[in-house]
Amino acid sequence: MDDKKAMIDNFGDMVNATERMSNPWKDTVWKLLKALVLTNLFWAVIVGLLVWFAYMAPNTSYQTQDFDGQLQTQSVGTEVVTDGS
């Protein structure tokens, strides 16, 4: 009985030692995983903003005045590529 008890205690000590040795690696992996998720979210926001800026409708308004000929024109256009025309 004493021999089995000693073997079980030794095995438990080995398991505890293994967990203590792997804890720094586990902590490092979790920190790297958090950093990876945050950087991916950051780049997703940046790419999303770039796509939004690329496809948002430009405000094209023109205004001219000709004082000698008394000519005034004003036009506003919002045609973009994504209108489907």
Contacts in CASP RR format, 6 or more apart in sequence:
PFRMAT RR
TARGET T0000
AUTHOR 0000-0000-0000
METHOD contacts of the structure
MODEL  1
MDDKKAMIDNFGDMVNATERMSNPWKDTVWKLLKALVLTNLFWAVIVGLL
VWFAYMAPNTSYQTQDFDGQLQTQSVGTEVVTDGS
55 80 0 8 1.000
55 82 0 8 1.000
57 78 0 8 1.000
57 80 0 8 1.000
58 78 0 8 1.000
58 80 0 8 1.000
59 76 0 8 1.000
59 78 0 8 1.000
60 76 0 8 1.000
60 77 0 8 1.000
60 78 0 8 1.000
60 79 0 8 1.000
61 74 0 8 1.000
61 75 0 8 1.000
61 76 0 8 1.000
61 77 0 8 1.000
62 73 0 8 1.000
62 74 0 8 1.000
62 75 0 8 1.000
62 76 0 8 1.000
63 73 0 8 1.000
63 74 0 8 1.000
64 71 0 8 1.000
64 72 0 8 1.000
64 73 0 8 1.000
64 74 0 8 1.000
65 71 0 8 1.000
65 72 0 8 1.000
66 72 0 8 1.000
79 85 0 8 1.000
END
